[in-house]
Amino acid sequence: MALEYKRTAPQEGAANNPLHGIKLIDILEYLVATKGWPEMAEMVDINCFKSNPTIKSSLKFLRTTPWARTKVEEYYLKCIK
């Protein structure tokens, strides 16, 4: 009786996704350290960057608001190029 192993297919888009393996908290910490809250608020127009910004409140908002997270991720990709 031979054992058969199933190969799992790699996640679609993982190889082509520049954000694969990068956590949202790492993105925010990088942007805060390199750009600061005022520039982030100017470039990505969301209240969690303007009014009493913190990493914790920003994470909470971005995890529940896909359009805002997409904007932050796009800004991050522009900043690291």
Summary of the structure (lengths in Angstrom):
residues: 81
radius of gyration: 17.1
end to end distance: 53.2
largest distance: 65.3
contacts: 167
relative contact order: 0.16
helix: 59%
strand: 0%
